[in-house]
């Protein structure tokens, strides 16, 4: 697999750009990596939580805009 990657990088990669080192994983290593990634992703909020936070942030932004408009002296 590494030779295939080397050929691909040699023919397709933009010249002058940094290339990352390639590596291969065994099935066991891949399974462990996926499990670790899954655990990391569990701490992210759900879509409902994100939408609720966005709505709350939009209300705060609107209130701040209203307050700022009130601080501007009339010309």
LOZAPA-859510 format. One line per field, with one value per residue: residue number from 0; residue in one letter; x, y, z of N, C-alpha, C in turn. Coordinates in steps of 0.05 Angstrom, whole numbers, plus 5000, padded with zeros to 4 digits. Each point is the difference from the previous one (the first is absolute). Layout:
N
pos	[NUM, ...]
code	[a, ...]
n_u	[X, ...]
n_v	[Y, ...]
n_w	[Z, ...]
ca_u	[X, ...]
ca_v	[Y, ...]
ca_w	[Z, ...]
c_u	[X, ...]
c_v	[Y, ...]
c_w	[Z, ...]
END
This chain:
75
pos	[0, 1, 2, 3, 4, 5, 6, 7, 8, 9, 10, 11, 12, 13, 14, 15, 16, 17, 18, 19, 20, 21, 22, 23, 24, 25, 26, 27, 28, 29, 30, 31, 32, 33, 34, 35, 36, 37, 38, 39, 40, 41, 42, 43, 44, 45, 46, 47, 48, 49, 50, 51, 52, 53, 54, 55, 56, 57, 58, 59, 60, 61, 62, 63, 64, 65, 66, 67, 68, 69, 70, 71, 72, 73, 74]
code	[x, x, x, x, x, x, x, x, x, x, x, x, x, x, x, x, x, x, x, x, x, x, x, x, x, x, x, x, x, x, x, x, x, x, x, x, x, x, x, x, x, x, x, x, x, x, x, x, x, x, x, x, x, x, x, x, x, x, x, x, x, x, x, x, x, x, x, x, x, x, x, x, x, x, x]
n_u	[5016, 5023, 5006, 4976, 5002, 5024, 4990, 4979, 5016, 5015, 4977, 4988, 5020, 4991, 5017, 5018, 4978, 4998, 5013, 4977, 5012, 5002, 4979, 5003, 4976, 5005, 4985, 5016, 5020, 4988, 4994, 5024, 5011, 4983, 5006, 5025, 4997, 4986, 5018, 5018, 4985, 5000, 5021, 4996, 4988, 4976, 4987, 4982, 5021, 5012, 4977, 4996, 5025, 4996, 4976, 5012, 5020, 4982, 4987, 5023, 5005, 4975, 5001, 5023, 4990, 4977, 5015, 5015, 4977, 4993, 5025, 4991, 5016, 4977, 5004]
n_v	[4976, 5000, 4980, 4991, 5005, 4989, 4981, 4998, 5002, 4984, 4988, 5000, 4998, 5022, 5005, 4996, 4986, 5006, 4977, 4990, 4990, 4980, 4987, 4976, 4992, 4984, 4979, 4989, 5010, 4994, 4977, 4999, 5009, 4983, 4982, 5007, 5000, 4977, 4993, 5010, 4987, 4983, 5015, 4997, 5024, 4994, 4994, 4988, 4991, 4993, 4990, 4989, 4993, 4993, 4990, 4990, 4992, 4993, 4990, 4990, 4992, 4993, 4990, 4990, 4992, 4992, 4989, 4989, 4994, 4993, 4990, 4997, 5021, 5012, 4999]
n_w	[5000, 5013, 4983, 5004, 5026, 5000, 4984, 5016, 5022, 4987, 4994, 5024, 5017, 5010, 4981, 5018, 5001, 5026, 5000, 5010, 5021, 4984, 5008, 5011, 5003, 5020, 4996, 5017, 4987, 4977, 5010, 5011, 4977, 4988, 5018, 4998, 4974, 5002, 5019, 4983, 4981, 5020, 5003, 4974, 4999, 5006, 4978, 5016, 5014, 4977, 4991, 5024, 5000, 4975, 5006, 5021, 4984, 4983, 5021, 5010, 4975, 4997, 5025, 4994, 4977, 5013, 5019, 4981, 4987, 5024, 4997, 4975, 5003, 5002, 4973]
ca_u	[4984, 5017, 5010, 4977, 4999, 5023, 4994, 4978, 5010, 5019, 4987, 4976, 5003, 5010, 5028, 5007, 4984, 5009, 4985, 5000, 5011, 4979, 5004, 4979, 4990, 4988, 4971, 4998, 5008, 4979, 4977, 5006, 4999, 4972, 4988, 5010, 4987, 4972, 4999, 5005, 4977, 4977, 4999, 4988, 4971, 4982, 4991, 4980, 5014, 5012, 4979, 4991, 5021, 5000, 4977, 5006, 5020, 4987, 4985, 5020, 5011, 4979, 4999, 5024, 4997, 4981, 5014, 5020, 4986, 4991, 5023, 5009, 4987, 4986, 5014]
ca_v	[5024, 5024, 5006, 5012, 5028, 5015, 5006, 5019, 5026, 5009, 5008, 5016, 5020, 5026, 5002, 5022, 4999, 4980, 4975, 4987, 4973, 4980, 4977, 4980, 4989, 4973, 5001, 5004, 5028, 5016, 4997, 5016, 5028, 5008, 5001, 5025, 5022, 5000, 5011, 5028, 5013, 4999, 5025, 5021, 5002, 4989, 5020, 5015, 5018, 5021, 5018, 5015, 5019, 5020, 5017, 5017, 5019, 5020, 5019, 5017, 5019, 5020, 5018, 5016, 5020, 5019, 5016, 5017, 5021, 5020, 5015, 5018, 5027, 5008, 5021]
ca_w	[5000, 5001, 4973, 4986, 5010, 4989, 4971, 4999, 5008, 4980, 4975, 5004, 5021, 4990, 5005, 5019, 5025, 5019, 5000, 5026, 4999, 5000, 5018, 4998, 5025, 5000, 5007, 5029, 5005, 4989, 5018, 5024, 4992, 4996, 5027, 5012, 4986, 5009, 5027, 4998, 4988, 5019, 5015, 4984, 5004, 4979, 4982, 5015, 5018, 4984, 4990, 5023, 5006, 4978, 5005, 5023, 4992, 4982, 5018, 5013, 4980, 4995, 5024, 4999, 4978, 5009, 5020, 4986, 4985, 5020, 5009, 4978, 5001, 4975, 4987]
c_u	[5017, 5010, 4978, 4997, 5022, 4995, 4979, 5010, 5019, 4985, 4977, 5004, 5011, 5029, 5006, 4984, 5011, 4983, 5002, 5012, 4976, 5006, 4977, 4993, 4989, 4970, 4997, 5007, 4978, 4975, 5005, 4998, 4971, 4986, 5009, 4987, 4971, 4998, 5004, 4975, 4976, 4997, 4988, 4970, 4984, 4991, 4979, 5013, 5013, 4980, 4990, 5021, 5001, 4977, 5005, 5021, 4988, 4984, 5019, 5011, 4979, 4998, 5024, 4998, 4981, 5013, 5020, 4987, 4991, 5023, 5011, 4986, 4987, 5014, 4981]
c_v	[5025, 5008, 5013, 5029, 5017, 5007, 5021, 5028, 5011, 5011, 5020, 5024, 5026, 5003, 5024, 5000, 4977, 4975, 4987, 4972, 4980, 4977, 4981, 4990, 4972, 5003, 5006, 5030, 5019, 4999, 5017, 5029, 5010, 5002, 5026, 5024, 5003, 5012, 5030, 5015, 5000, 5026, 5023, 5001, 4989, 5023, 5018, 5020, 5023, 5021, 5018, 5022, 5022, 5019, 5019, 5021, 5022, 5020, 5019, 5020, 5021, 5019, 5019, 5022, 5022, 5020, 5019, 5022, 5022, 5017, 5020, 5027, 5007, 5024, 5021]
c_w	[5000, 4973, 4983, 5008, 4989, 4971, 4998, 5006, 4979, 4975, 5005, 5019, 4987, 5008, 5019, 5025, 5018, 4999, 5027, 4996, 4999, 5019, 4995, 5028, 4996, 5007, 5029, 5007, 4990, 5019, 5025, 4994, 4997, 5028, 5014, 4988, 5009, 5027, 4999, 4990, 5019, 5016, 4985, 5005, 4977, 4982, 5013, 5019, 4985, 4990, 5022, 5007, 4979, 5005, 5024, 4993, 4982, 5017, 5013, 4981, 4994, 5023, 5000, 4978, 5009, 5020, 4986, 4985, 5019, 5010, 4980, 5002, 4973, 4988, 4990]
END
